Amino acid sequence: QVQLVESGGGLVQAGGSLRLSCVASGRTISRDSMGWFRQTPGKEREFVATITWSGGRTYYGDFVKDRFTISKDNAKNTVYLQMNSLKPDDTAVYYCVRQKNPFQLTIATTAEDFDSWGQGTQVTVSS
């Protein structure tokens, strides 16, 4: 079982940037597709982004609109989420996740498609 630890969250003003990191331990994630979700109190977990095991393809939630970039460094067993042009609506706890089925034919965007949820990192964007 892989363990995921997120970091890099914090308080930032609207329009600012943050880079989240997710370090995996327990085993390599070089053959895993990975993703990011976010959640605010009282709301369902929201899909943010996913990346294939090789890093060759990425997919983003509609709200991202070219502001975020997901990347993967297999040598460092780490996944990143670069977030630019942040808005107050981006305030949430951000979670790094591993796609359960590496052979899934459809793009994985629901929480049920992923496991190994970490504790998350809080991102707060002030107006």
DAPEQUI-V958559 format. One record per helix or strand of 3 or more residues. SS is the DSSP state (h for helix, s for strand). FROM is the first residue (numbers start at 0). TO is the last residue. If there is no record, write none. Layout:
SS:FROM:TO ; SS:FROM:TO
This chain:
s:2:6 ; s:9:12 ; s:17:24 ; s:33:38 ; s:45:50 ; s:57:59 ; s:67:72 ; s:77:82 ; h:87:89 ; s:91:98 ; h:110:112 ; s:120:125
